């Protein structure tokens, strides 16, 4: 089984996320793609990396973070077609591999529901109960 390897870089806008989204890429998305044919299928192994900005789900602090992911796409071969366009599948898979919720730290305390203070930075006079998910 023979294959090819490609490296490509896409501008952050290519993914389609904007400032209106809760998360968006802020640097080019760099990809390494390995394409292999096995019988009547094409296997596309992808490693992608970039940087994104978002906000903490609990305290709303602005966040910037590195992003690296890997995934495999599989396409059936249709002998009537000359090529397979993987760009839309690649774009959608990148979006699906972004974190659903970003935290500034694993133990982020969030905001006080009474006065709105960031409990990571300041204390306030209100009582706060910690929900334990054991």
Beta strands, then each sheet from edge to edge (+ up, - down):
strand 1: 3-10
strand 2: 24-25
strand 3: 29-38
strand 4: 41-55
strand 5: 62-76
sheet 1: 1+ 3- 4+ 2-
sheet 2: 1+ 3- 4+ 5-
end
